[in-house]
């Protein structure tokens, strides 16, 4: 027995998979009558599994935790902007590290934290954080004086402290 032509190519999109399972369930099951109960239950299980991704939501995060997450995002962005501006290192390693932690622990991205807990559009907030850092740098007299004044160590210490704090949160 062969499949009725619905599963010859790989399906990557969940909605396409659900549509194909429904078509298969409605059209092709009658030709495979000995396997009909098995196929019906399998199709229903596949539909349920495919729909679970749409139903799962982010775990609830209270305001206090949200403020800590927002501080972590701000610290990681400041640190990365400082590295880009004063050290010529454009890799956003701290923001990516924070993003991995947030995804693993809370199923949130950096952009979702910005939009939810910082109250602005993520692009506007990123631009505002970069402008604040540039103002701090100009008040300190530029990158070289900021580095000599220990700004890099301050940013690193603040970021590591918040990262560890978020890591230890439940």
C-alpha positions as a Markdown table, in Angstrom:
| # | Residue | x | y | z |
|---|---|---|---|---|
| 1 | Unk | 0.0 | 0.0 | 0.0 |
| 2 | Unk | 1.2 | 3.5 | -0.8 |
| 3 | Unk | 0.4 | 6.8 | 0.7 |
| 4 | Unk | -2.1 | 8.8 | -1.3 |
| 5 | Unk | 0.5 | 11.4 | -2.5 |
| 6 | Unk | 0.3 | 13.8 | 0.4 |
| 7 | Unk | 3.6 | 13.1 | 2.1 |
| 8 | Unk | 6.1 | 12.8 | -0.7 |
| 9 | Unk | 7.9 | 16.0 | 0.0 |
| 10 | Unk | 9.1 | 17.2 | 3.5 |
| 11 | Unk | 6.8 | 19.7 | 5.2 |
| 12 | Unk | 8.4 | 22.4 | 7.2 |
| 13 | Unk | 5.5 | 24.8 | 7.9 |
| 14 | Unk | 3.1 | 23.6 | 10.6 |
| 15 | Unk | 0.0 | 25.0 | 8.9 |
| 16 | Unk | 0.9 | 23.1 | 5.7 |
| 17 | Unk | 1.4 | 20.0 | 7.7 |
| 18 | Unk | -2.0 | 20.4 | 9.4 |
| 19 | Unk | -3.7 | 21.1 | 6.0 |
| 20 | Unk | -2.1 | 17.9 | 4.5 |
| 21 | Unk | -3.1 | 15.8 | 7.5 |
| 22 | Unk | -6.7 | 17.0 | 7.2 |
| 23 | Unk | -6.7 | 16.3 | 3.4 |
| 24 | Unk | -5.2 | 12.9 | 4.0 |
| 25 | Unk | -7.7 | 12.2 | 6.8 |
| 26 | Unk | -10.7 | 13.2 | 4.6 |
| 27 | Unk | -9.6 | 11.8 | 1.2 |
| 28 | Unk | -7.3 | 8.9 | 1.5 |
| 29 | Unk | -8.4 | 7.0 | 4.5 |
| 30 | Unk | -11.3 | 5.2 | 2.8 |
| 31 | Unk | -8.9 | 3.3 | 0.5 |
| 32 | Unk | -7.0 | 1.9 | 3.4 |
| 33 | Unk | -9.9 | 0.4 | 5.3 |
| 34 | Unk | -7.9 | -2.1 | 7.4 |
| 35 | Unk | -5.8 | 0.7 | 8.8 |
| 36 | Unk | -8.5 | 3.2 | 9.2 |
| 37 | Unk | -8.8 | 3.3 | 13.0 |
| 38 | Unk | -5.0 | 3.5 | 13.3 |
| 39 | Unk | -4.8 | 6.3 | 10.7 |
| 40 | Unk | -7.6 | 8.2 | 12.3 |
| 41 | Unk | -6.1 | 8.2 | 15.7 |
| 42 | Unk | -2.6 | 8.9 | 14.3 |
| 43 | Unk | -4.0 | 11.9 | 12.3 |
| 44 | Unk | -5.8 | 13.3 | 15.4 |
| 45 | Unk | -2.6 | 12.9 | 17.5 |
| 46 | Unk | -0.6 | 14.7 | 14.8 |
| 47 | Unk | -3.1 | 17.5 | 14.7 |
| 48 | Unk | -3.0 | 17.8 | 18.4 |
| 49 | Unk | 0.8 | 17.9 | 18.5 |
| 50 | Unk | 1.0 | 20.4 | 15.6 |
| 51 | Unk | -1.5 | 22.7 | 17.4 |
| 52 | Unk | 0.3 | 22.6 | 20.8 |
| 53 | Unk | 2.9 | 25.1 | 19.5 |
| 54 | Unk | 0.2 | 27.6 | 18.9 |
| 55 | Unk | -1.4 | 27.1 | 22.3 |
| 56 | Unk | 1.8 | 27.3 | 24.4 |
| 57 | Unk | 2.4 | 30.7 | 25.7 |
| 58 | Unk | 5.3 | 32.4 | 27.5 |
| 59 | Unk | 5.4 | 31.6 | 31.2 |
| 60 | Unk | 4.0 | 34.4 | 33.3 |
| 61 | Unk | 6.6 | 36.9 | 34.4 |
| 62 | Unk | 5.8 | 39.3 | 37.2 |
| 63 | Unk | 6.7 | 43.0 | 37.1 |
| 64 | Unk | 9.7 | 42.6 | 39.5 |
| 65 | Unk | 11.2 | 39.9 | 37.4 |
| 66 | Unk | 10.4 | 41.9 | 34.2 |
| 67 | Unk | 12.3 | 44.9 | 35.6 |
| 68 | Unk | 15.4 | 42.7 | 36.2 |
| 69 | Unk | 15.1 | 41.2 | 32.7 |
| 70 | Unk | 14.9 | 44.7 | 31.3 |
| 71 | Unk | 18.0 | 45.8 | 33.3 |
| 72 | Unk | 19.8 | 42.8 | 31.9 |
| 73 | Unk | 18.8 | 43.6 | 28.3 |
| 74 | Unk | 19.8 | 47.3 | 28.8 |
| 75 | Unk | 23.2 | 46.3 | 30.3 |
| 76 | Unk | 24.0 | 43.8 | 27.6 |
| 77 | Unk | 23.1 | 46.4 | 24.9 |
| 78 | Unk | 25.2 | 49.1 | 26.5 |
| 79 | Unk | 28.2 | 46.7 | 26.8 |
| 80 | Unk | 27.9 | 45.7 | 23.2 |
| 81 | Unk | 27.5 | 49.3 | 22.0 |
| 82 | Unk | 30.5 | 50.3 | 24.0 |
| 83 | Unk | 32.5 | 47.4 | 22.4 |
| 84 | Unk | 31.3 | 48.4 | 19.0 |
| 85 | Unk | 32.1 | 52.1 | 19.5 |
| 86 | Unk | 35.3 | 52.0 | 21.5 |
| 87 | Unk | 36.9 | 48.7 | 20.8 |
| 88 | Unk | 35.9 | 48.0 | 17.2 |
| 89 | Unk | 34.2 | 44.8 | 18.2 |
| 90 | Unk | 30.8 | 44.7 | 16.5 |
| 91 | Unk | 29.8 | 41.2 | 17.6 |
| 92 | Unk | 26.8 | 41.5 | 19.9 |
| 93 | Unk | 28.0 | 38.6 | 22.1 |
| 94 | Unk | 26.5 | 39.8 | 25.4 |
| 95 | Unk | 23.1 | 40.5 | 23.8 |
| 96 | Unk | 23.2 | 37.1 | 22.2 |
| 97 | Unk | 24.2 | 35.5 | 25.5 |
| 98 | Unk | 21.3 | 37.3 | 27.2 |
| 99 | Unk | 18.9 | 36.2 | 24.4 |
| 100 | Unk | 19.9 | 32.6 | 24.8 |
| 101 | Unk | 19.3 | 32.8 | 28.6 |
| 102 | Unk | 15.9 | 34.5 | 28.1 |
| 103 | Unk | 14.8 | 32.0 | 25.5 |
| 104 | Unk | 15.9 | 29.0 | 27.6 |
| 105 | Unk | 14.5 | 30.2 | 30.9 |
| 106 | Unk | 11.4 | 32.3 | 30.0 |
| 107 | Unk | 10.8 | 31.6 | 26.3 |
| 108 | Unk | 11.3 | 35.4 | 25.6 |
| 109 | Unk | 13.6 | 37.2 | 23.3 |
| 110 | Unk | 15.5 | 40.4 | 23.9 |
| 111 | Unk | 13.0 | 42.2 | 21.6 |
| 112 | Unk | 10.0 | 40.8 | 23.5 |
| 113 | Unk | 11.5 | 42.0 | 26.8 |
| 114 | Unk | 12.1 | 45.4 | 25.3 |
| 115 | Unk | 8.5 | 45.6 | 24.0 |
| 116 | Unk | 6.9 | 44.2 | 27.1 |
| 117 | Unk | 8.9 | 45.6 | 30.0 |
| 118 | Unk | 10.5 | 48.7 | 28.6 |
| 119 | Unk | 7.3 | 50.0 | 27.0 |
| 120 | Unk | 8.7 | 51.1 | 23.7 |
| 121 | Unk | 9.4 | 49.7 | 20.3 |
| 122 | Unk | 12.6 | 47.6 | 20.3 |
| 123 | Unk | 14.3 | 49.7 | 17.6 |
| 124 | Unk | 13.5 | 53.0 | 19.3 |
| 125 | Unk | 14.7 | 51.6 | 22.6 |
| 126 | Unk | 17.9 | 50.3 | 21.1 |
| 127 | Unk | 18.5 | 53.7 | 19.5 |
| 128 | Unk | 17.8 | 55.4 | 22.9 |
| 129 | Unk | 20.3 | 53.2 | 24.7 |
| 130 | Unk | 22.9 | 53.8 | 22.1 |
| 131 | Unk | 22.4 | 57.6 | 22.4 |
| 132 | Unk | 22.6 | 57.5 | 26.2 |
| 133 | Unk | 25.9 | 55.6 | 25.9 |
| 134 | Unk | 27.2 | 58.1 | 23.4 |
| 135 | Unk | 26.3 | 61.0 | 25.8 |
| 136 | Unk | 28.1 | 59.2 | 28.7 |
| 137 | Unk | 31.2 | 58.8 | 26.5 |
| 138 | Unk | 31.2 | 62.4 | 25.5 |
| 139 | Unk | 30.9 | 63.5 | 29.1 |
| 140 | Unk | 33.9 | 61.3 | 30.0 |
| 141 | Unk | 35.9 | 62.8 | 27.2 |
| 142 | Unk | 35.7 | 60.0 | 24.6 |
| 143 | Unk | 36.5 | 56.3 | 24.3 |
| 144 | Unk | 40.2 | 56.5 | 25.5 |
| 145 | Unk | 39.4 | 58.4 | 28.7 |
| 146 | Unk | 36.3 | 56.2 | 29.3 |
| 147 | Unk | 38.5 | 53.1 | 29.0 |
| 148 | Unk | 41.2 | 54.6 | 31.3 |
| 149 | Unk | 38.4 | 55.6 | 33.8 |
| 150 | Unk | 37.3 | 51.9 | 34.0 |
| 151 | Unk | 34.0 | 52.2 | 32.1 |
| 152 | Unk | 34.6 | 48.9 | 30.4 |
| 153 | Unk | 35.1 | 47.1 | 33.7 |
| 154 | Unk | 32.0 | 48.8 | 35.2 |
| 155 | Unk | 29.9 | 47.7 | 32.2 |
| 156 | Unk | 31.3 | 44.1 | 32.4 |
| 157 | Unk | 30.7 | 43.9 | 36.2 |
| 158 | Unk | 27.2 | 45.3 | 35.9 |
| 159 | Unk | 26.3 | 42.9 | 33.1 |
| 160 | Unk | 27.8 | 39.8 | 34.8 |
| 161 | Unk | 26.0 | 40.7 | 38.1 |
| 162 | Unk | 22.6 | 40.9 | 36.3 |
| 163 | Unk | 23.2 | 37.8 | 34.2 |
| 164 | Unk | 24.0 | 35.8 | 37.3 |
| 165 | Unk | 21.0 | 37.3 | 39.1 |
| 166 | Unk | 18.7 | 36.3 | 36.2 |
| 167 | Unk | 20.3 | 32.8 | 36.0 |
| 168 | Unk | 19.5 | 32.3 | 39.7 |
| 169 | Unk | 15.9 | 33.4 | 39.4 |
| 170 | Unk | 13.2 | 30.7 | 39.5 |
